[in-house]
Amino acid sequence: MTALPKSAPLPLIIDCDPGIDDAVMLMIALMSPKLDVQAITAVAGNVPLRLTSRNARMICERMGRPDVPVHAGCPRPMLRKPVTAEDFHGMSGIEGIEIFEPKAPLAPGHGVSELIARLSAARPASQTVILSGPMTNLAAALVMAPEIANSIGHLVVMAGGDRISGNVTPFAEFNVFADPHAAAIVFDANIRTTVLSLDVTHTVRAEAPRLDSLGKLPGTDARMMADLLAAGNKLEARWKNGQMAPMHDPSTVVYLIAPEIFQTRPCRVSVVTRPGDQFGRTKVKDTRSGPHSWVTAADADAFFAVIETLLKARA
């Protein structure tokens, strides 16, 4: 019997603000044979840009992928006063593992310019992009070169909430609250977008049995994953009445690896940018055909099974 040909890995650009959960997300993306991480652009968010751009390179080096170019992007939001989240991620941005200065320098060129260059050179609807932090970099790129929207076949974002409306204010999720004007630009670009919001990420948490299972796996990658999640749990529990850490940013990459474990509904997402108590709120209007897909549910056990499978393959 002739073996079926393996499908080529999906080319992927990741825009992120590491962050503990971004670090976990980067680990999963770099481990997966289904994904080909071609570039990472860093943005200010969980911590300032000098740390997010260092942390992205640090994870790439720890995963044996210093070849992945990391470009520093925007150091602040478009209009609003900058906000960061050291209370949830630690002063370094990444608690739980040793912090060091990566050997690989930042890749030359601004992150926004890199997004424009890569997307401008691509075929229509051929590129997949993850946004796991504030959307400043892609929004700036879309303002400067709106035609690049045509090259993005699939945008996957961690953003917002509907049933669960906020984690930084009663109405707003952090990534959107950190730059609502950027999020509005991205959502208004009519790009096919899958949205992993608090509605679903709060249902997938690093509960003790799952963390114990990861901790029993062999290999340095499994140890690092368990240490990161344990640190995230400690910080989350301190502020959220003992709850374990939701898998916010990792949900974006797990969705690309195993979309069958998620449920979605078509919709159109908008963002409240006017000053007031709802500043940064996402509003979700159901539609027949999108352009956005709102993820409504995930199989949490299958989610962690994806991570375990990748870690076992790396051991």
N, C-alpha and C positions, 0 to 999 in steps of 0.2 A: 504494500500500500504506500502510495506517495504521500509524504508528509505535507500538510498544508503550509504555505508560506506564512511566516510571522509578519504581522503588520509592523510598519515602521513606527518608531517612537514619535509621539506628537511633539512638534516643535513648540516651545513654550517660553514666553517672557514673563518674569515675575517682578512685580512692583510691590515693595514691602517696607516695613518699618520695625525690624526686629529689636525688641520684643520676644518674650518666651514663646508665645504660641506661634509667632512667625518662624522662630528657630525650629520648632517642631515641624512646621509646614515645609520649610526648606529641606530638612532632613528627609521627609517622606518623598518630596519631589526628586531629590538627588538620588534616592535609592531606587525609584521605580523604573523598571525597564520600559514602561509604557510612555515615559516622558523624556524629552530631550530639552533640558533647561539651557537655553542659548544665551540668555543675558538676565541679569538682575539689576533693577534700578531701585535705589534706596530713597526714602522720603522721610522728612521729620514727622514724628507722630508719637509713638510710645515713649521715645526719648529723642533728644536732638539729633540732627543729621550726622554729626561727626561720630556718634555712637551707632546709629542704625547702619551706616555704611561700613563701619568697622565690624559690627556684629555679623552682617551678611557675609563678609569675607572670612570671618572666623569660622562660621559654620561650613562654608565651602572647603576651607582647609581641613577641618576636622573630618569631613566626609571624603577626603581625598580628591576634591574637585577644585583645586585652586585655579584651574584653567577657565572656569566660568567667570566672565567679566562682570564686575560689580561697578556700576556707575552711580555717583552721588547726584541726587536730583535737587529738589526744592527744599530749602532750609526752613521754610515757614509757610503758613496757609496763604491763600490768595488775598483775602481781605481781613479776616478776623484776627484777633490777638492769638498768638500761638498757645496751645495747650499740650501738655505731655502727661504721661501716666506712670511716673516712677513708683508711685505707691503700689501699683499692681505688677510692675516688672523689675523693680529694683533700680538702684542708681546707675548700674551698668547697662540696664536694659535686659540682660539675660542673667538671671539668678540660677544657681544650682550646678554650674560648671565653671571650670577655670577660665578666667578672662586673660587673653593675651593679644599682642599686636600681630596681626597676620603678616606672613612673609610677602604675599602678593599685594602690590599697591592697588589703589583704586584705578580702574580702567580710565583712560583719557576720555574727555568729553563729558558734557553735562548729561544727566539722565534724561531730561526732556529732549535734548538734541538727539540722543541715542534712540529714543522711542520714535521720533520723527524719521530718522534715517532708516531704521529697520523696517518700519511700517510703510514708508514711501517706496522702498525697494521690493516690497512683497506683492504677490498676486492678490487680486480681490478675494476677500473673505477667507484668506489662507492662514491667518495668524490667530493663535490662542494667547490670551493675556490674563494673568491673575492679578487682581488688586487686593492686597490684604492689609492695607493701611489707608490713611487719608488719600483721596484721589487726586491730589494736587498735580503730580507729574503728568498723568495722562490728560487731565483737564487743560493744563498749560499747553501740552502738545496739540490738543484738539483746537484750541484757540489760535495757535500759530499756524497750524496746517490741518484745517478741518477735513481735507480729503483723505487723511489717514484712517478715518473711520471705516472707509470702504475695505480696508485691508484686514480688519479684525472680524474674523468669522465667528469668534466666541469670546466673550468677556465673562470672567468668573470673579465675583466680588464678595468679600465679607463686609456686609454693611446693613445697618438699619434694624428695624423691628416693626411688627404689626400687632400681633397678639401680645407679644412682649415688647413694649415700646421703647425702653431705654435702659442703659446701664451706667450712664454718666449724668443724665438728668432724668426726670420722670418720663420724658418723651424721646430722648435722643440716645443713639448708640455712639460709641466713641469715634469710630472711623469717620462717620458722617459729621458728627458734632465738631470734630477737629478741623474740618474744612467743608462746610455745607455748600458753599458756592461752587467748589470744585465738583462735589458729588452731583449737584444740579446740572452742571455742564455735561458730565459723563452720562447721566441718565437721559438727558435731553438729546443725546447724539444719535438715538435710534439704532444703537448697536445691539445685536443679539446678546443679551446679558442674563446670566444665571446669578441669582442673589441668594447667598447663604446668610441669613439674618439671625438675630437672637432667637427668633421663633424656633429655629432648628438647632442652633449650636448649644442652647441651654438644655437640650434633651440628650446631648452626647457629652458626658463628663468623665474625667479620669478618676472614676471611683476606685476604692482600695483594691477590690478583687482584680480589676483590669490592670492596675499599676503593679500589683504583685505578680501577675502573669508575665508582664513585660520584664520585670526585674529578674525573673528566673531564666530568661533567654540568654544564651551565650553571646559573647562578643562585646566590643567596646561601644558599638553603636547602640545596642540595647541598653547598656549601662547609662550612656549619655541621654537617651530618650527618657528612661525612667527617672534620672536625676532632674531633667528639665520639668517633667510633669509633676514630680514631687515638690519642686520649688514653686511651680504654679499653683498647686493645691494649697501650699502653706500661705502664699500671699492672698489667694482667693478666700480661703477660710477666715483669714484675719478680718476681711472687710465684708464678707457675705454670710455671716452667721454659720460658719463651719461647712459651707458647701464646697464641693470639689470643683476644680477648674473646668469650665466649658471648653470644648475644642473649637474655638472660634476660627482662627485662620487655617488650621489644618483641614477644616471642612472643605475649603476651596480645592485643594489638591486631591483629597480623597474623592471628591465628586468627579473629577476628571478621570481618576483611575477606576472607579466603580460607580458609575451613575445609577446603576440598577438598584442600589440600596437606598436611594432617595426618592421622594415624591415631590412633584412640583405642580404649580398652576400658572397659566399665562396671566400676565398683568402689565400694567404700566406704573412705574415708580416715579414719584416726584418728591422734592425736598423743600421743606420750609426754610427759607433764607431770611425772612423778615425778623427783626429783633423781637424778643419776647420769650415767654416760657416754653414755646414750642420750637424755638430755634434749633435747627438740625434734625427735626422729625422727618421720617420717611412716611409718605402716604402711598398706599397701594390700592390701585383701581383694577378690578378684574376685567380682563378683555378676552376675546376669542383667540387671538394669535400673537400676543406679546406687544412690544418687542422684548419684554422682560419675562423671565421665569422665576417665580418666587418659590423657593424650596420650603415645603410645609412639614416634612417629616424625614427622619433617617433611622435606619436600623443600627442602633448604637453598638450592639455586639458585632455585627458585620463590619462596622467601621473599625473597631479595634482589631478585628481579625485581619483586615487589610494591612494594618501596621505590623502585626506580628508576622505575617507572611513575608513582608519585605525584610524585616530584621532577621528572620531565620535564614533567608537567602544570602544575607550579607555576612553571617557568622562564619 
